[in-house]
Amino acid sequence: MELQIKERNEFQYVDEGAGPVLLLLHGLFGALSNWHDVVSHFRPDYRVIIPLLPIYEMPLTQAGVPGLVKYVEEFVAAIKLAEPCTVLGNSLGGHVGLEYTLQNPARVNRLVLTGSSGLFEDSMGGSFPKRGNYAYVQERVAYTFYDPAVATKELVDEVFDVTNSNAKCLRIISIARSAQRHNLGKELSGIRVPTLLVWGLNDTITPPVVAHEFHHLIRNSELRFLDHCGHAPMMERPQEFNLLLRQFLHRTEQEAVAVK
């Protein structure tokens, strides 16, 4: 299944299926394709929406977590999404999802974080990609996963192209620094919605200790680890990730019905 990209105003996004809304947010070097298996699995029962975050195009003065949260707010308004939704975020997307939830609590009924920044991250393995060095970029992309084979040539080529653009690199640096500045440790107690944390046991970018800290600080959260899995469980362990997500969605839906 190839994801079909829609356009409305300046927004590009995927919008598949019908039902309760799952709003998916990708990471700094991520793309719509990162969520391919989630879309395939859930679109028969849910409306799955993925905005393409303007990480490489946004004005440099706005290139940061607050600017991306504002973009998501404007996107949700543009597509006239009135009902509360489940927000899922990977890496930087998790950070944006957390900020969006804190600022728009009435618009979010559940939160799912996987390899999220917001507390600590070792971005690109502790150093920035060297321009023009394909082998280095290949090594750093592979570092994202437990199984280096997941870092396909297509994926490495995408990141390599990004790191060869001065304009894109400037935005990446600005956003990465913004993410490090915006530590949410003191704010996470404000997250009240049911929250699922799915983490790779072998995540070297946001290690398991980060997942435990999120679990400690978000009061209504549950933590699940996947072994032999790195920073992007929905890509590296899609079947297990989708099973955990479906169980979480089903249980919280049942609980919401029971409360009514």
URKAUR-V675526 format. One record per helix or strand of 3 or more residues. SS is the DSSP state (alpha for helix, beta for strand). FROM is the first residue (numbers start at 1). TO is the last residue. Records with the same first field share a line. If there is no record, write none. Layout:
BEGIN
SS->FROM-TO  FROM-TO
END
This chain:
BEGIN
beta->5-8  11-16  20-25  46-51  85-90  108-114  194-200  221-226
alpha->32-42  60-62  65-78  92-103  105-107  123-126  134-143  148-150  153-163  166-181  188-190  208-217  233-236  238-259
END
